[in-house]
Amino acid sequence: MGTTATFTIGELARRTGLPVKTIRFYSDEGLLPPTDRTDAGYRLYDAAAMARLELVRTLRELGLGLADVSAALTQSATVGELATRHVEALDEQIRRLRLRRAVLRAVAKRDSELEEVNLMNRLASMSDEERKRLVDEFWDEMVSGLEIDEEFYRRMRAGKPELPDDPTPEQLEAWIEFAELVQDPDFRALIRGMSETQARQIREGEFEQPSSAWRENWNAWMARAQEAVDAEESPTSEAGQTLAAEIAAASARPDQDPASAEFRHELADRFAAGGDPRAEHYWKLLGIINGWPPFPTTRPAVGFMIAALRG
């Protein structure tokens, strides 16, 4: 029976192309135990050890850490299980690298200062859950302690930012601006004020009639107002005043006079309070982040209705 061929670390390095230092490191870490030793104590490796070394190299090239390589070699975990875990880790790394690239693109486009770069990087690194929690906490504070229209606010908070794994610079900029907006004290005061107004109207019985009418007729009113804007009609024109009369009639309670200038001015004020451009900007940014089809601004049409009611 012939003697099994063995190799020194130097010979193993020449046959595999790996540096002696790397092979010695793997051996010291227990990934490549020597088959035998010379009388002088030098490590020797056989063909099986060489095959094991090739496997170690392959797993390391795939990015597995030493602990996972050891688990594969000892079969405390299957290669498939380790590969699955590693794919998940790589996916997360790729996601973060894509976000980092998007941040750098946005920085280059905006020529940002260092403080803004730090903020952008922190916001961009947030997970989907962290982004959604930011929105939930915003709306929680906006309605805390108030009796409000639950269905209305359910729709408001249903829209959540879902930044893709590979966002465009525009999406990333929109997310950064959106995050800054919902944390802005003035914007929070605006939305909280709207919520408090709604709660007061509900408490005083002034909410249900106009809100029901607005839900049923809003899209039609908006379409007519936009047509008038496009046709360069004046809010005091026949078309404008007819629309104003219909809005007032649908919004008035039995004890209110829809033809009253005072009532129409109050109604116009309610339209104006709900039509703050920052509120529309909130949804515009959310649409960019989520890749929704762009929607046209409603401000000209709402402005027309407000002016028509004020007559």
Residue frames relative to the residue before (quaternion, step in Angstrom):
aa qw qx qy qz dx dy dz
M 1.0000 0.0000 0.0000 0.0000 0.00 0.00 0.00
G 0.4113 -0.7375 0.4824 0.2331 3.58 -0.83 1.02
T 0.5417 -0.6082 0.4749 0.3335 3.52 -1.28 0.45
T 0.4863 -0.6591 0.4898 0.2986 3.59 -0.99 0.90
A 0.4435 -0.7016 0.4932 0.2606 3.53 -0.86 0.99
T 0.0596 -0.7827 0.6190 0.0244 3.55 -1.02 0.84
F 0.2445 -0.7740 0.5749 0.1027 3.50 -1.24 0.54
T 0.4292 -0.6479 0.5563 0.2942 3.53 -1.18 0.60
I 0.6845 -0.4518 0.3481 0.4540 3.58 -1.25 0.14
G 0.6412 0.5336 -0.3292 0.4425 3.59 0.98 -0.81
E 0.6651 0.4856 -0.3000 0.4815 3.58 0.97 -0.87
L 0.6308 0.5288 -0.3278 0.4638 3.59 1.03 -0.79
A 0.6333 0.5333 -0.3239 0.4579 3.57 1.04 -0.79
R 0.6695 0.4966 -0.3059 0.4599 3.59 0.93 -0.89
R 0.6918 0.4867 -0.2823 0.4525 3.60 0.97 -0.81
T 0.7669 0.3613 -0.1944 0.4935 3.60 1.04 -0.71
G 0.4346 -0.7055 0.4591 0.3204 3.57 1.17 -0.44
L 0.5331 0.6138 -0.4115 0.4121 3.58 1.28 0.14
P 0.5415 -0.6197 0.4442 0.3541 3.61 -1.04 0.64
V 0.6013 -0.5588 0.4314 0.3743 3.57 -1.14 0.65
K 0.6373 0.5534 -0.3238 0.4275 3.57 0.97 -0.90
T 0.6591 0.5071 -0.3044 0.4645 3.58 0.99 -0.84
I 0.6587 0.5010 -0.3136 0.4655 3.59 0.91 -0.90
R 0.6469 0.5118 -0.3226 0.4642 3.57 0.94 -0.85
F 0.6300 0.5346 -0.3289 0.4574 3.59 1.03 -0.79
Y 0.6583 0.4973 -0.3136 0.4700 3.59 0.89 -0.91
S 0.6518 0.5164 -0.3125 0.4592 3.55 1.00 -0.81
D 0.6563 0.5120 -0.3031 0.4640 3.57 0.98 -0.87
E 0.6906 0.4744 -0.2726 0.4730 3.57 1.13 -0.70
G 0.5603 -0.6399 0.3711 0.3727 3.57 1.26 0.00
L 0.4973 0.6632 -0.4265 0.3619 3.57 1.26 0.09
L 0.7884 0.1658 -0.0696 0.5883 3.59 1.18 -0.56
P 0.0682 -0.8246 0.5606 0.0331 3.60 0.33 1.18
P 0.5121 -0.6549 0.4519 0.3235 3.62 -0.94 0.79
T 0.4991 -0.6439 0.4964 0.2997 3.54 -1.16 0.69
D 0.7829 -0.0757 0.1084 0.6079 3.57 1.04 -0.82
R 0.2742 -0.7300 0.5894 0.2109 3.55 -1.32 -0.09
T 0.4925 -0.6306 0.5037 0.3257 3.54 -1.18 0.54
D 0.6908 -0.4526 0.3464 0.4449 3.55 -1.29 0.16
A 0.6838 0.4713 -0.2799 0.4815 3.56 1.16 -0.59
G 0.5976 -0.6095 0.3443 0.3911 3.60 1.29 0.04
Y 0.4717 0.6697 -0.4586 0.3444 3.60 1.22 0.12
R 0.4940 -0.6840 0.4585 0.2790 3.57 -1.02 0.85
L 0.1252 -0.7685 0.6253 0.0526 3.53 -1.14 0.82
Y 0.1342 -0.7942 0.5913 0.0403 3.57 -1.08 0.77
D 0.3070 -0.7499 0.5548 0.1887 3.58 -1.04 0.77
A 0.7658 -0.3740 0.2608 0.4535 3.55 -1.37 -0.11
A 0.6188 0.5380 -0.3470 0.4552 3.60 1.07 -0.72
A 0.6399 0.5161 -0.3212 0.4700 3.57 1.02 -0.79
M 0.6218 0.5352 -0.3397 0.4599 3.57 1.07 -0.76
A 0.6486 0.5048 -0.3162 0.4738 3.59 0.97 -0.84
R 0.6273 0.5317 -0.3235 0.4682 3.58 1.05 -0.82
L 0.6408 0.5269 -0.3188 0.4584 3.57 1.02 -0.83
E 0.6359 0.5217 -0.3308 0.4627 3.59 0.98 -0.79
L 0.6380 0.5172 -0.3224 0.4706 3.58 1.07 -0.77
V 0.6306 0.5259 -0.3294 0.4660 3.57 0.98 -0.87
R 0.6547 0.5118 -0.3187 0.4558 3.57 0.90 -0.91
T 0.6524 0.5224 -0.3209 0.4456 3.59 0.91 -0.89
L 0.6804 0.4890 -0.2915 0.4615 3.58 0.88 -0.97
R 0.6534 0.5077 -0.3130 0.4662 3.57 1.03 -0.76
E 0.6382 0.5221 -0.3268 0.4619 3.58 1.04 -0.78
L 0.6520 0.4955 -0.3047 0.4863 3.56 1.18 -0.56
G 0.5961 -0.6280 0.3291 0.3768 3.55 1.31 0.02
L 0.4343 0.6953 -0.4776 0.3160 3.61 1.20 0.12
G 0.4575 -0.6751 0.5092 0.2752 3.54 -1.07 0.76
L 0.7061 -0.4710 0.3194 0.4213 3.55 -1.28 0.28
A 0.6419 0.5339 -0.3313 0.4394 3.58 0.99 -0.82
D 0.6770 0.4776 -0.2970 0.4747 3.59 0.97 -0.84
V 0.6098 0.5332 -0.3516 0.4693 3.61 1.05 -0.69
S 0.6536 0.5107 -0.3082 0.4659 3.56 0.95 -0.86
A 0.6467 0.5203 -0.3199 0.4569 3.57 0.99 -0.84
A 0.6448 0.5136 -0.3211 0.4662 3.58 1.05 -0.74
L 0.6820 0.5007 -0.2884 0.4483 3.56 0.92 -0.92
T 0.7218 0.4073 -0.2415 0.5048 3.58 1.05 -0.74
Q 0.3882 -0.7580 0.4354 0.2917 3.54 1.40 -0.08
S 0.3404 0.7035 -0.5432 0.3068 3.58 1.06 0.72
A 0.7478 0.0899 -0.1122 0.6482 3.56 1.34 -0.17
T 0.4712 -0.6717 0.4824 0.3067 3.57 -1.00 0.74
V 0.6245 -0.5316 0.4100 0.3991 3.53 -1.23 0.44
G 0.6216 0.5539 -0.3362 0.4403 3.60 1.05 -0.75
E 0.6562 0.5024 -0.3086 0.4708 3.58 0.96 -0.87
L 0.6619 0.4995 -0.3034 0.4693 3.55 0.97 -0.89
A 0.6402 0.5289 -0.3266 0.4513 3.57 0.99 -0.81
T 0.6318 0.5364 -0.3262 0.4547 3.57 1.01 -0.84
R 0.6614 0.4970 -0.3025 0.4732 3.57 0.92 -0.94
H 0.6753 0.5034 -0.2988 0.4487 3.54 0.98 -0.87
V 0.6055 0.5445 -0.3510 0.4623 3.59 1.05 -0.71
E 0.6479 0.5154 -0.3173 0.4626 3.58 0.96 -0.86
A 0.6579 0.4991 -0.3092 0.4717 3.57 0.98 -0.83
L 0.6522 0.5093 -0.3165 0.4637 3.57 1.00 -0.83
D 0.6109 0.5516 -0.3497 0.4474 3.58 1.01 -0.78
E 0.6667 0.4924 -0.3003 0.4721 3.57 0.95 -0.87
Q 0.6370 0.5219 -0.3250 0.4650 3.59 1.01 -0.81
I 0.6541 0.5136 -0.3060 0.4634 3.56 0.96 -0.91
R 0.6272 0.5404 -0.3327 0.4515 3.56 1.00 -0.86
R 0.6922 0.4782 -0.2811 0.4617 3.57 0.87 -0.96
L 0.6332 0.5230 -0.3330 0.4632 3.59 1.06 -0.72
R 0.6402 0.5153 -0.3251 0.4679 3.57 1.01 -0.78
L 0.6451 0.5088 -0.3191 0.4723 3.57 1.00 -0.80
R 0.6336 0.5296 -0.3281 0.4587 3.55 1.00 -0.84
R 0.6411 0.5159 -0.3199 0.4696 3.57 1.00 -0.84
A 0.6610 0.5049 -0.3096 0.4607 3.58 0.96 -0.86
V 0.6121 0.5388 -0.3452 0.4646 3.59 1.05 -0.74
L 0.6779 0.4929 -0.2961 0.4581 3.58 0.86 -0.96
R 0.6270 0.5192 -0.3417 0.4695 3.59 1.04 -0.71
A 0.6637 0.5002 -0.3016 0.4673 3.57 0.96 -0.90
V 0.6216 0.5371 -0.3349 0.4614 3.58 1.04 -0.80
A 0.6646 0.5029 -0.3015 0.4632 3.57 0.93 -0.91
K 0.6696 0.5057 -0.2963 0.4561 3.57 0.98 -0.86
R 0.7573 0.3810 -0.1999 0.4912 3.58 0.95 -0.92
D 0.2797 -0.7683 0.5178 0.2518 3.59 1.29 -0.29
S 0.0859 0.8775 -0.4654 0.0769 3.54 1.01 0.99
E 0.4739 -0.6196 0.5430 0.3108 3.52 -1.30 0.47
L 0.7028 -0.4969 0.3069 0.4061 3.56 -1.25 0.46
E 0.6481 0.5275 -0.3304 0.4389 3.61 0.93 -0.85
E 0.6666 0.4864 -0.3007 0.4781 3.56 0.98 -0.84
V 0.5980 0.5578 -0.3636 0.4461 3.61 1.06 -0.68
N 0.6500 0.5143 -0.3149 0.4624 3.59 0.93 -0.87
L 0.6608 0.4984 -0.3044 0.4715 3.58 0.95 -0.89
M 0.6532 0.5222 -0.3181 0.4466 3.58 0.90 -0.91
N 0.6651 0.5042 -0.3078 0.4567 3.57 0.92 -0.88
R 0.6519 0.5118 -0.3194 0.4594 3.59 0.99 -0.83
L 0.6819 0.4829 -0.2929 0.4647 3.58 0.89 -0.89
A 0.6672 0.5130 -0.3040 0.4464 3.58 0.97 -0.88
S 0.6781 0.5088 -0.2889 0.4449 3.58 1.12 -0.64
M 0.4697 0.6759 -0.4517 0.3442 3.59 1.23 -0.09
S 0.4568 -0.6680 0.5152 0.2823 3.55 -1.12 0.69
D 0.6853 -0.4491 0.3578 0.4479 3.57 -1.30 0.19
E 0.6579 0.5148 -0.3140 0.4512 3.58 0.93 -0.87
E 0.6489 0.5068 -0.3198 0.4689 3.60 0.99 -0.77
R 0.6428 0.5129 -0.3269 0.4657 3.58 1.01 -0.75
K 0.6686 0.4908 -0.3032 0.4693 3.57 0.93 -0.88
R 0.6331 0.5314 -0.3330 0.4538 3.59 1.04 -0.77
L 0.6023 0.5590 -0.3585 0.4429 3.58 1.07 -0.70
V 0.6702 0.4813 -0.2913 0.4840 3.60 0.99 -0.86
D 0.6460 0.5217 -0.3273 0.4509 3.60 0.92 -0.86
E 0.6661 0.4951 -0.3045 0.4674 3.57 0.93 -0.88
F 0.6013 0.5585 -0.3510 0.4510 3.58 1.09 -0.71
W 0.7300 0.4230 -0.2539 0.4730 3.59 0.74 -1.05
D 0.5671 0.5775 -0.3878 0.4410 3.60 1.11 -0.57
E 0.6935 0.4636 -0.2773 0.4767 3.57 0.91 -0.91
M 0.6345 0.5607 -0.3387 0.4104 3.58 1.03 -0.73
V 0.7939 0.2824 -0.1422 0.5194 3.62 1.07 -0.64
S 0.3608 0.7666 -0.4768 0.2340 3.59 1.26 0.01
G 0.8485 0.1403 -0.1343 0.4923 3.57 -0.86 1.05
L 0.6412 0.5316 -0.3221 0.4500 3.61 1.25 0.08
E 0.3483 -0.6786 0.5980 0.2462 3.53 -1.21 0.60
I 0.0793 0.8226 -0.5494 0.1232 3.54 -0.29 1.28
D 0.6299 -0.4997 0.4251 0.4158 3.55 -1.36 0.09
E 0.3474 -0.7888 0.4691 0.1926 3.58 -0.18 1.31
E 0.6553 0.5207 -0.3227 0.4420 3.59 0.94 -0.85
F 0.6336 0.5330 -0.3269 0.4556 3.59 1.00 -0.82
Y 0.7318 0.4192 -0.2484 0.4765 3.57 0.82 -0.95
R 0.5464 0.5713 -0.4090 0.4559 3.58 1.18 -0.34
R 0.6598 0.4879 -0.3063 0.4825 3.58 1.00 -0.80
M 0.6334 0.5522 -0.3350 0.4263 3.58 1.00 -0.80
R 0.7657 0.3753 -0.2048 0.4806 3.56 0.84 -0.97
A 0.4937 0.6685 -0.4323 0.3500 3.61 1.24 -0.09
G 0.6488 0.5051 -0.3222 0.4692 3.57 1.11 -0.59
K 0.0106 0.8148 -0.5764 0.0606 3.58 -0.47 1.21
P 0.4850 -0.6596 0.4791 0.3164 3.61 -1.02 0.69
E 0.0045 -0.7836 0.6204 -0.0337 3.57 -0.82 1.04
L 0.1468 -0.8185 0.5539 0.0424 3.54 0.12 1.35
P 0.4261 -0.7080 0.4888 0.2800 3.65 -0.75 0.93
D 0.6669 -0.5113 0.3617 0.4037 3.56 -1.27 0.36
D 0.7783 0.2031 -0.1055 0.5848 3.57 1.09 -0.70
P 0.0326 -0.8556 0.5163 0.0164 3.61 0.52 1.15
T 0.4809 -0.6140 0.5317 0.3302 3.52 -1.22 0.52
P 0.6486 -0.4931 0.3788 0.4390 3.61 -1.18 0.30
E 0.6339 0.5372 -0.3353 0.4441 3.60 1.05 -0.75
Q 0.6541 0.5033 -0.3154 0.4684 3.58 0.99 -0.81
L 0.6598 0.5026 -0.3125 0.4630 3.56 0.95 -0.85
E 0.6453 0.5054 -0.3214 0.4741 3.58 0.95 -0.84
A 0.6385 0.5231 -0.3304 0.4577 3.59 0.99 -0.82
W 0.6513 0.5093 -0.3230 0.4606 3.59 0.96 -0.82
I 0.6485 0.5120 -0.3215 0.4626 3.59 0.93 -0.87
E 0.6720 0.4820 -0.2982 0.4765 3.58 0.93 -0.88
F 0.6242 0.5395 -0.3314 0.4578 3.59 1.05 -0.80
A 0.6681 0.4984 -0.2986 0.4648 3.59 0.89 -0.94
E 0.6433 0.5037 -0.3193 0.4801 3.57 1.03 -0.77
L 0.6409 0.5483 -0.3230 0.4292 3.59 1.02 -0.84
V 0.7265 0.4371 -0.2698 0.4564 3.61 0.75 -0.99
Q 0.6812 0.4372 -0.2965 0.5069 3.59 1.27 -0.18
D 0.4968 0.6672 -0.4192 0.3637 3.57 1.32 -0.07
P 0.4845 -0.7010 0.4332 0.2936 3.65 -0.65 1.04
D 0.6555 0.5149 -0.3242 0.4473 3.61 0.97 -0.80
F 0.6638 0.4872 -0.3101 0.4752 3.58 0.96 -0.83
R 0.6392 0.5184 -0.3283 0.4635 3.57 0.97 -0.80
A 0.6402 0.5145 -0.3223 0.4707 3.58 1.03 -0.78
L 0.6189 0.5497 -0.3357 0.4496 3.59 1.06 -0.77
I 0.7227 0.4337 -0.2572 0.4726 3.59 0.73 -1.07
R 0.6184 0.5242 -0.3466 0.4719 3.60 1.03 -0.71
G 0.6355 0.5284 -0.3260 0.4590 3.59 1.01 -0.77
M 0.6297 0.5219 -0.3280 0.4728 3.58 1.03 -0.79
S 0.6572 0.5135 -0.3039 0.4605 3.57 0.97 -0.87
E 0.6619 0.5015 -0.3057 0.4657 3.57 0.96 -0.84
T 0.6209 0.5293 -0.3379 0.4691 3.57 1.08 -0.71
Q 0.6526 0.5057 -0.3160 0.4674 3.57 0.95 -0.85
A 0.6478 0.5230 -0.3156 0.4552 3.59 0.95 -0.88
R 0.6459 0.5092 -0.3185 0.4713 3.59 1.01 -0.82
Q 0.6575 0.5111 -0.3133 0.4565 3.59 0.95 -0.85
I 0.6341 0.5116 -0.3278 0.4783 3.58 1.04 -0.75
R 0.6576 0.5235 -0.3017 0.4500 3.55 0.95 -0.93
E 0.7576 0.3723 -0.1957 0.4991 3.58 1.00 -0.81
G 0.5329 -0.6705 0.3815 0.3478 3.57 1.28 0.22
E 0.5230 0.6599 -0.3940 0.3684 3.58 1.21 0.42
F 0.5982 0.6342 -0.3397 0.3530 3.60 1.24 -0.11
E 0.6861 0.5596 -0.3197 0.3374 3.56 0.71 -1.07
Q 0.6638 0.5297 -0.3243 0.4167 3.59 0.85 -0.92
P 0.7432 0.3830 -0.2723 0.4763 3.65 0.58 -0.96
S 0.6475 0.5286 -0.3521 0.4211 3.61 0.92 -0.76
S 0.6393 0.5146 -0.3240 0.4707 3.58 1.04 -0.76
A 0.6662 0.4968 -0.3000 0.4684 3.56 0.95 -0.90
W 0.6613 0.5106 -0.3163 0.4494 3.56 0.95 -0.83
R 0.6278 0.5296 -0.3465 0.4530 3.61 0.99 -0.74
E 0.7074 0.4761 -0.2647 0.4504 3.56 0.97 -0.90
N 0.8203 0.3039 -0.1109 0.4716 3.58 0.95 -0.87
W 0.4344 0.7576 -0.4351 0.2190 3.57 1.24 -0.35
N 0.6836 0.4958 -0.3063 0.4394 3.60 0.77 -0.97
A 0.6607 0.4968 -0.3092 0.4701 3.57 0.98 -0.80
W 0.6377 0.5159 -0.3268 0.4695 3.59 0.98 -0.79
M 0.6525 0.5199 -0.3144 0.4529 3.55 0.95 -0.91
A 0.6498 0.5234 -0.3200 0.4488 3.59 0.94 -0.88
R 0.6735 0.4851 -0.2978 0.4716 3.60 0.93 -0.88
A 0.6457 0.5144 -0.3248 0.4614 3.57 0.98 -0.80
Q 0.6609 0.4997 -0.3136 0.4638 3.59 0.97 -0.84
E 0.6105 0.5403 -0.3486 0.4625 3.59 1.06 -0.71
A 0.6568 0.5073 -0.3055 0.4669 3.56 1.00 -0.87
V 0.6283 0.5232 -0.3287 0.4727 3.58 1.03 -0.80
D 0.6737 0.5033 -0.2972 0.4522 3.58 0.88 -0.98
A 0.7043 0.4413 -0.2524 0.4955 3.57 1.13 -0.73
E 0.4111 -0.7383 0.4341 0.3123 3.56 1.39 0.07
E 0.2450 0.7611 -0.5455 0.2514 3.54 1.04 0.90
S 0.4325 -0.6672 0.5358 0.2841 3.57 -1.17 0.55
P 0.5649 -0.5967 0.4382 0.3644 3.62 -1.08 0.63
T 0.6885 0.4551 -0.2882 0.4856 3.60 1.16 -0.47
S 0.4371 0.6861 -0.4656 0.3484 3.60 1.27 0.13
E 0.6994 -0.4468 0.3372 0.4444 3.55 -1.30 0.16
A 0.6505 0.5142 -0.3220 0.4569 3.58 0.94 -0.86
G 0.6691 0.5068 -0.3001 0.4532 3.58 0.96 -0.88
Q 0.7115 0.4554 -0.2681 0.4632 3.56 0.86 -0.90
T 0.5894 0.5445 -0.3670 0.4707 3.60 1.16 -0.54
L 0.6509 0.4995 -0.3081 0.4815 3.56 0.98 -0.87
A 0.6443 0.5249 -0.3244 0.4518 3.59 0.92 -0.87
A 0.6518 0.5182 -0.3136 0.4564 3.58 0.97 -0.86
E 0.6604 0.5010 -0.3110 0.4648 3.60 0.98 -0.81
I 0.6362 0.5188 -0.3265 0.4685 3.59 1.00 -0.83
A 0.6727 0.4990 -0.2950 0.4597 3.58 0.89 -0.95
A 0.6643 0.5099 -0.3109 0.4495 3.60 0.91 -0.89
A 0.6880 0.4767 -0.2861 0.4664 3.58 0.98 -0.83
S 0.7125 0.4788 -0.2475 0.4492 3.58 1.14 -0.64
A 0.6207 0.5974 -0.3382 0.3788 3.59 1.14 -0.55
R 0.3990 -0.6605 0.5806 0.2599 3.53 -1.19 0.68
P 0.6957 -0.4751 0.3139 0.4378 3.63 -1.20 0.30
D 0.7210 0.4344 -0.2549 0.4759 3.60 1.06 -0.67
Q 0.6412 0.4970 -0.3319 0.4813 3.60 1.24 0.24
D 0.3618 -0.7260 0.5494 0.2006 3.57 -1.12 0.76
P 0.3264 -0.7835 0.4906 0.1973 3.61 -0.34 1.18
A 0.6524 0.5090 -0.3228 0.4595 3.61 1.17 -0.37
S 0.5030 0.6716 -0.4137 0.3533 3.57 1.29 -0.24
A 0.4786 -0.6684 0.4894 0.2909 3.56 -0.92 0.94
E 0.6243 0.5466 -0.3405 0.4422 3.57 1.04 -0.78
F 0.6650 0.4934 -0.3077 0.4686 3.59 0.91 -0.91
R 0.6720 0.4991 -0.3102 0.4507 3.59 0.90 -0.87
H 0.6304 0.5180 -0.3377 0.4693 3.58 1.05 -0.70
E 0.6361 0.5125 -0.3289 0.4739 3.61 1.00 -0.77
L 0.6442 0.5139 -0.3147 0.4710 3.56 1.04 -0.83
A 0.6364 0.5223 -0.3233 0.4665 3.58 0.99 -0.81
D 0.6324 0.5311 -0.3308 0.4566 3.58 1.02 -0.79
R 0.6403 0.5129 -0.3257 0.4701 3.59 1.05 -0.75
F 0.6224 0.5192 -0.3381 0.4782 3.57 1.02 -0.76
A 0.6750 0.5074 -0.2984 0.4449 3.57 0.88 -0.94
A 0.6441 0.5257 -0.3257 0.4502 3.58 0.99 -0.83
G 0.7230 0.4235 -0.2437 0.4885 3.58 1.02 -0.77
G 0.7002 0.4795 -0.2666 0.4569 3.58 1.24 -0.27
D 0.2321 0.7827 -0.5428 0.1970 3.56 1.15 0.54
P 0.5162 -0.6800 0.4170 0.3119 3.64 -0.77 0.97
R 0.5982 0.5705 -0.3777 0.4171 3.61 1.11 -0.50
A 0.6136 0.5414 -0.3489 0.4568 3.58 1.12 -0.64
E 0.6546 0.4860 -0.3101 0.4890 3.58 1.00 -0.80
H 0.6244 0.5524 -0.3372 0.4373 3.58 1.04 -0.78
Y 0.5547 0.6044 -0.3731 0.4333 3.59 1.15 -0.68
W 0.7332 0.4205 -0.2366 0.4792 3.58 0.80 -1.02
K 0.5960 0.5543 -0.3673 0.4501 3.58 1.10 -0.59
L 0.6642 0.4912 -0.3022 0.4757 3.59 0.92 -0.89
L 0.6372 0.5300 -0.3272 0.4539 3.58 0.97 -0.85
G 0.6443 0.5272 -0.3176 0.4539 3.58 1.03 -0.78
I 0.6437 0.5101 -0.3228 0.4704 3.60 1.00 -0.80
I 0.6410 0.5369 -0.3201 0.4454 3.58 0.93 -0.94
N 0.7751 0.3782 -0.1784 0.4736 3.56 0.81 -1.06
G 0.4799 -0.6951 0.4290 0.3202 3.59 1.24 0.00
W 0.3104 0.7508 -0.5221 0.2597 3.59 1.12 0.60
P 0.5923 -0.5385 0.4303 0.4172 3.60 -1.17 0.42
P 0.5216 -0.6441 0.4438 0.3408 3.60 -0.93 0.78
F 0.1671 -0.7765 0.5977 0.1090 3.55 -1.04 0.74
P 0.5217 -0.6630 0.4327 0.3179 3.59 -0.98 0.83
T 0.5837 -0.5824 0.4341 0.3628 3.54 -1.18 0.54
T 0.3348 -0.7392 0.5516 0.1927 3.57 -1.10 0.72
R 0.4410 0.7507 -0.4297 0.2393 3.57 1.24 -0.24
P 0.6566 0.4919 -0.3549 0.4482 3.68 0.82 -0.74
A 0.6726 0.4951 -0.3073 0.4561 3.60 0.93 -0.87
V 0.6546 0.4906 -0.3158 0.4807 3.59 0.94 -0.85
G 0.6319 0.5365 -0.3269 0.4539 3.57 1.00 -0.80
F 0.6260 0.5309 -0.3277 0.4678 3.58 1.06 -0.78
M 0.6737 0.4899 -0.3074 0.4601 3.62 0.86 -0.91
I 0.6305 0.5293 -0.3357 0.4579 3.59 0.99 -0.82
A 0.6886 0.4796 -0.2829 0.4646 3.57 0.88 -0.97
A 0.6308 0.5288 -0.3317 0.4610 3.60 1.08 -0.74
L 0.6532 0.5019 -0.3189 0.4687 3.61 0.98 -0.78
R 0.6824 0.4631 -0.2921 0.4843 3.58 1.03 -0.69
G 0.2045 -0.8767 0.4254 0.0930 3.52 1.43 -0.27
